[in-house]
Every structure is written in C-alpha cells, then in structure tokens.
C-alpha cells in the first residue's frame, strides 16, 4: 500500500488575500482577541513592499567520537531583519505618524485574510528606523521604509478568533 499523500492545498496569491495589521496592544500574542484585532490598524492598502517576517534556525554540528559523520541539530532561532515599506504622503500624514521611531507594537500577518478559524502570525516589534526613499526617475512613488526589531519570539499559526 503506498504512502498517504499530503492534503492538497488551496493555493492563493498574497495580494488581495493577505491582511497586515498594526496593533499597539495585545495582552497575549498567542491568543489575540477579536476586540484586539478590531482595534488594530489595517495597513494592507498602504503597503508597497515587505522583507523578512520569517523565523529561522541555525543548524549546529553535533559530531560524535564513534563516527566520521557529523550529524546536525537545530540550534538557536531568530527572526530575519524585517521591514514594511509604505507609500508616502506629501503632507507626511502616512505610516510615519502611526509608527514613529521606538514605538512598540505588533505586526500581525493574516495570510489567509481576517477569517475566523484561519491562522495568523503575531510579531512583537519595536520600530527601529523610519526612512524616506526618494527617486530621481520620476516614475516611482515616494515610499517610507520602516524597519522593525523583533523583540520576542513571534506567535506563529495562531487561530484567528
């Protein structure tokens, strides 16, 4: 009898599906409440780009004296350097007012949309830098890249209430 195949995924693309929220307060990152998600700011529509937002692990050598083979084990984990790039407003009334330097909060990734029972990732963060990208091409929209320090272990695959 052959192995049981993995369940087929319902494939999607992130644009038009994924939501990104900014929250200044969540009591338990592993179980945000519906009220906390409703109080968050949906920044999806102003998001031009993003980088990082992934937890990874170092791999550590674990050699033994009885073998020439060097086994590997998972090591320490960390989050990749992460940023969100927003569109800039000529008046300065954009993400800069929402996320000033050194602000603590949570970036919440709702990859399947804000749908009860689906999963989200909650990243506790501090705003590390707020920049302004400028272009001489004339065809690129002005943007505000915001870099984040991920301050604690993110809560991953949290059920959306």
Residue frames relative to the residue before (quaternion, step in Angstrom):
aa qw qx qy qz dx dy dz
X 1.0000 0.0000 0.0000 0.0000 0.00 0.00 0.00
X 0.4112 -0.7295 0.4836 0.2546 3.65 -0.76 0.98
X 0.6484 -0.5142 0.3985 0.3953 3.53 -1.31 0.36
X 0.5252 -0.6221 0.4792 0.3279 3.56 -1.16 0.61
X 0.3915 -0.7313 0.4986 0.2514 3.62 -0.75 0.97
X 0.5835 -0.5561 0.4620 0.3698 3.52 -1.25 0.51
X 0.5612 -0.5926 0.4538 0.3577 3.57 -1.13 0.62
X 0.4886 -0.6704 0.4739 0.2952 3.57 -0.89 0.92
X 0.3899 -0.7257 0.5206 0.2245 3.56 -0.98 0.87
X 0.3943 -0.6401 0.5941 0.2861 3.51 -1.32 0.43
X 0.2162 -0.8377 0.4899 0.1068 3.56 0.06 1.30
X 0.0129 0.7879 -0.6140 0.0446 3.52 -1.16 0.68
X 0.3434 -0.6699 0.5908 0.2901 3.55 -1.32 0.04
X 0.6014 -0.6079 0.3827 0.3498 3.58 -1.08 0.69
X 0.6634 0.4840 -0.3536 0.4479 3.66 0.76 -0.83
X 0.7994 0.2501 -0.2185 0.5007 3.54 -0.86 1.03
X 0.7266 0.3692 -0.2265 0.5334 3.59 1.26 -0.22
X 0.7354 0.4279 -0.2310 0.4719 3.57 0.67 -1.15
X 0.1599 -0.7455 0.6404 0.0923 3.54 -1.15 0.79
X 0.1280 -0.7596 0.6328 0.0788 3.56 -1.17 0.69
X 0.0906 -0.8052 0.5861 0.0052 3.56 -0.72 1.14
X 0.2180 -0.7180 0.6438 0.1499 3.53 -1.31 0.54
X 0.0061 0.7932 -0.6079 0.0360 3.57 -0.76 1.06
X 0.3308 -0.7451 0.5419 0.2041 3.56 -1.00 0.78
X 0.8028 0.1550 -0.0805 0.5701 3.57 1.21 -0.33
X 0.1529 0.7203 -0.6664 0.1168 3.51 -0.95 1.05
X 0.4145 -0.7455 0.4686 0.2300 3.57 -0.60 1.14
X 0.7941 0.0473 0.0087 0.6058 3.59 0.95 -0.88
X 0.3492 -0.7810 0.4796 0.1952 3.57 -0.26 1.27
X 0.6648 0.5051 -0.3029 0.4596 3.60 1.16 -0.52
X 0.7880 0.1496 -0.0912 0.5902 3.58 1.27 -0.14
X 0.0065 -0.8104 0.5857 -0.0072 3.61 0.48 1.11
X 0.4184 -0.7025 0.5162 0.2550 3.55 -1.07 0.71
X 0.6403 -0.4967 0.4068 0.4217 3.57 -1.27 0.27
X 0.6305 0.5329 -0.3377 0.4522 3.61 1.00 -0.77
X 0.6553 0.5013 -0.3149 0.4692 3.63 1.00 -0.79
X 0.6550 0.4869 -0.3191 0.4818 3.60 0.98 -0.76
X 0.6501 0.5115 -0.3166 0.4642 3.59 0.99 -0.77
X 0.6736 0.4879 -0.2873 0.4750 3.60 1.11 -0.65
X 0.5343 0.6211 -0.4029 0.4079 3.60 1.26 -0.29
X 0.4270 -0.6601 0.5493 0.2831 3.56 -1.34 0.26
X 0.3242 -0.7274 0.5752 0.1867 3.58 -0.84 1.02
X 0.1034 -0.8308 0.5466 0.0165 3.59 -0.35 1.26
X 0.3332 0.7992 -0.4581 0.2009 3.58 1.31 -0.02
X 0.7158 0.4943 -0.2611 0.4185 3.58 0.83 -0.98
X 0.7118 0.4113 -0.2565 0.5083 3.61 1.21 -0.30
X 0.5251 0.6634 -0.3853 0.3684 3.56 1.33 -0.05
X 0.2070 -0.7982 0.5599 0.0813 3.56 -0.67 1.17
X 0.7947 -0.0823 0.1032 0.5925 3.59 1.07 -0.72
X 0.0698 -0.7738 0.6249 0.0768 3.55 -1.32 0.19
X 0.0974 -0.7686 0.6290 0.0645 3.54 -1.27 0.47
X 0.7718 0.3516 -0.2695 0.4563 3.53 -1.17 0.66
X 0.5222 0.6769 -0.4438 0.2687 3.55 -0.85 -1.12
X 0.5963 0.5200 -0.3730 0.4846 3.53 0.98 0.92
X 0.2902 -0.7280 0.5946 0.1798 3.56 -1.02 0.84
X 0.0084 0.7967 -0.6040 0.0198 3.56 -0.92 0.89
X 0.3462 -0.7357 0.5539 0.1790 3.52 -1.30 0.33
X 0.4373 -0.6211 0.5743 0.3052 3.51 -1.20 0.63
X 0.2686 -0.7156 0.6125 0.2018 3.54 -1.24 0.42
X 0.1827 -0.8143 0.5498 0.0359 3.55 -0.75 1.14
X 0.4615 -0.6574 0.5214 0.2881 3.55 -1.02 0.84
X 0.0430 -0.7839 0.6194 0.0006 3.58 -1.08 0.85
X 0.0136 0.8406 -0.5406 0.0310 3.58 0.51 1.18
X 0.1945 -0.7447 0.6219 0.1442 3.53 -1.30 0.45
X 0.5979 -0.5959 0.4085 0.3472 3.53 -1.18 0.51
X 0.7067 0.4957 -0.2746 0.4237 3.60 1.07 -0.62
X 0.7677 0.2769 -0.1845 0.5477 3.62 1.21 0.16
X 0.4445 -0.6629 0.5283 0.2894 3.54 -1.18 0.59
X 0.5733 0.5834 -0.3768 0.4347 3.57 1.25 -0.31
X 0.2305 -0.7604 0.5929 0.1310 3.56 -0.94 0.90
X 0.2628 -0.7663 0.5713 0.1315 3.54 -0.49 1.23
X 0.2889 -0.7324 0.5909 0.1759 3.54 -1.29 0.35
X 0.0888 -0.7655 0.6339 0.0654 3.55 -1.22 0.60
X 0.5716 -0.5641 0.4443 0.3971 3.59 -1.18 0.43
X 0.2370 -0.7768 0.5707 0.1214 3.56 -1.02 0.83
X 0.8069 -0.2157 0.1953 0.5140 3.52 -1.11 -0.73
X 0.2939 -0.7408 0.5751 0.1846 3.54 -1.16 0.61
X 0.0445 0.7706 -0.6357 -0.0066 3.51 -1.28 0.41
X 0.4574 -0.6494 0.5255 0.3050 3.52 -1.30 0.15
X 0.5339 -0.6224 0.4733 0.3218 3.53 -1.06 0.79
X 0.6023 -0.5045 0.4489 0.4258 3.58 -1.23 0.43
X 0.0863 -0.8422 0.5316 -0.0268 3.54 -0.68 1.11
X 0.0326 0.7942 -0.6047 0.0496 3.52 -1.09 0.80
X 0.1986 -0.7095 0.6573 0.1582 3.48 -1.39 0.34
X 0.1629 -0.7709 0.6081 0.0965 3.58 -0.96 0.84
X 0.1375 -0.8073 0.5736 0.0181 3.53 -0.70 1.20
X 0.5350 -0.5712 0.4969 0.3749 3.53 -1.29 0.30
X 0.3806 -0.7259 0.5333 0.2093 3.55 -1.05 0.84
X 0.2795 -0.7152 0.6152 0.1785 3.52 -1.25 0.59
X 0.5365 -0.6595 0.4161 0.3225 3.60 -0.87 0.91
X 0.6717 0.4752 -0.3043 0.4799 3.62 1.16 -0.43
X 0.5014 -0.6474 0.4233 0.3878 3.59 1.28 -0.23
X 0.5300 0.6213 -0.4033 0.4129 3.56 1.29 0.10
X 0.4174 0.6829 -0.4710 0.3709 3.56 0.44 1.27
X 0.8249 -0.2177 0.1508 0.4994 3.59 -1.15 -0.50
X 0.5403 0.6272 -0.4042 0.3889 3.60 1.17 -0.43
X 0.6769 0.4759 -0.2989 0.4754 3.59 1.03 -0.70
X 0.6641 0.5115 -0.2863 0.4640 3.56 1.17 -0.63
X 0.8137 0.1642 -0.0280 0.5569 3.56 1.01 -0.89
X 0.0170 0.8221 -0.5686 0.0237 3.61 0.42 1.11
X 0.7242 -0.4405 0.3267 0.4180 3.53 -1.32 0.41
X 0.8494 0.1668 -0.1752 0.4691 3.56 -1.09 0.92
X 0.4307 0.6833 -0.4802 0.3422 3.61 1.20 0.28
X 0.2845 -0.7348 0.5917 0.1702 3.57 -0.99 0.89
X 0.2296 0.7686 -0.5774 0.1519 3.54 -1.08 0.69
X 0.4517 -0.6510 0.5363 0.2907 3.52 -1.30 -0.45
X 0.1877 -0.7175 0.6577 0.1317 3.54 -1.05 0.86
X 0.1166 -0.8087 0.5765 0.0081 3.54 -0.68 1.18
X 0.1638 -0.7796 0.6018 0.0564 3.55 -0.74 1.12
X 0.0630 -0.7731 0.6311 -0.0061 3.56 -0.61 1.19
X 0.1895 -0.8607 0.4615 0.1015 3.56 0.39 1.28
X 0.7455 0.3552 -0.2197 0.5194 3.61 1.00 -0.67
X 0.6354 -0.4949 0.3190 0.4996 3.57 1.30 0.28
X 0.5645 -0.5777 0.4601 0.3688 3.55 -1.31 0.20
X 0.2594 0.7554 -0.5337 0.2779 3.52 0.31 1.37
X 0.4966 -0.6716 0.4682 0.2883 3.57 -0.72 1.10
X 0.7848 0.3031 -0.2511 0.4788 3.55 -0.93 0.98
X 0.6090 0.5093 -0.3661 0.4854 3.60 1.20 -0.32
X 0.5461 -0.6472 0.4447 0.2919 3.57 -1.31 0.05
X 0.0587 -0.7663 0.6377 0.0506 3.53 -1.29 0.51
X 0.3045 -0.7037 0.6047 0.2154 3.54 -1.36 0.27
X 0.1589 -0.7895 0.5901 0.0563 3.57 -0.92 0.96
X 0.1065 -0.8091 0.5780 0.0030 3.56 -0.56 1.26
X 0.2568 -0.7351 0.6030 0.1736 3.63 -0.63 1.06
X 0.0176 0.8402 -0.5355 0.0835 3.59 -0.67 1.10
X 0.1644 -0.6943 0.6768 0.1813 3.50 -1.47 0.10
X 0.4730 -0.6595 0.5028 0.2976 3.56 -0.96 0.88
X 0.2205 -0.8134 0.5326 0.0785 3.57 -0.57 1.22
X 0.7928 -0.1000 0.0581 0.5983 3.58 1.09 -0.62
X 0.1525 -0.7435 0.6454 0.0855 3.50 -1.25 0.64
X 0.0445 -0.8404 0.5398 -0.0219 3.55 -0.44 1.20
X 0.2686 -0.7050 0.6179 0.2215 3.50 -1.38 -0.17
X 0.1827 -0.7675 0.6052 0.1061 3.56 -0.73 1.06
X 0.1044 -0.7910 0.6024 0.0211 3.52 -0.92 0.98
X 0.1517 -0.7965 0.5822 0.0604 3.55 -1.07 0.73
X 0.3160 -0.7353 0.5675 0.1936 3.54 -1.09 0.73
X 0.4851 0.6854 -0.4248 0.3383 3.59 1.27 -0.09
X 0.3689 -0.7514 0.4751 0.2712 3.56 1.08 -0.66
X 0.7215 0.4260 -0.2555 0.4824 3.59 1.20 -0.27
X 0.6160 0.5250 -0.3519 0.4701 3.58 1.27 -0.08
X 0.4313 -0.6808 0.5107 0.2994 3.60 -0.87 0.82
X 0.5300 -0.6066 0.4834 0.3428 3.58 -1.14 0.63
X 0.0771 -0.8136 0.5762 0.0108 3.57 -0.97 0.85
X 0.2798 -0.7183 0.6179 0.1546 3.49 -1.38 0.42
X 0.1288 -0.7922 0.5917 0.0756 3.61 -0.33 1.19
X 0.0932 -0.7793 0.6189 0.0311 3.56 -0.90 0.98
X 0.1875 -0.7797 0.5916 0.0825 3.54 -0.75 1.13
X 0.2056 -0.7939 0.5686 0.0639 3.52 -1.07 0.86
X 0.2728 -0.6764 0.6520 0.2075 3.53 -1.23 0.63
X 0.2789 -0.7390 0.5876 0.1755 3.58 -0.73 1.03
X 0.2577 -0.8611 0.4323 0.0726 3.51 -0.30 1.37
X 0.7866 0.0885 -0.0518 0.6089 3.60 1.24 -0.26
X 0.6964 -0.4437 0.3409 0.4494 3.55 -1.28 0.24
X 0.3843 -0.7125 0.5281 0.2565 3.62 -0.75 0.94
X 0.3804 -0.6708 0.5806 0.2613 3.54 -1.22 0.55
X 0.1034 -0.8282 0.5506 0.0134 3.56 -0.50 1.19
X 0.8460 0.1481 -0.1382 0.4933 3.52 -1.22 0.69
X 0.2244 0.7711 -0.5401 0.2517 3.52 0.97 1.02
X 0.4458 -0.6903 0.5000 0.2734 3.58 -0.87 0.92
X 0.3928 -0.7145 0.5338 0.2240 3.56 -0.86 1.02
X 0.3843 -0.7425 0.4956 0.2355 3.60 -0.72 1.02
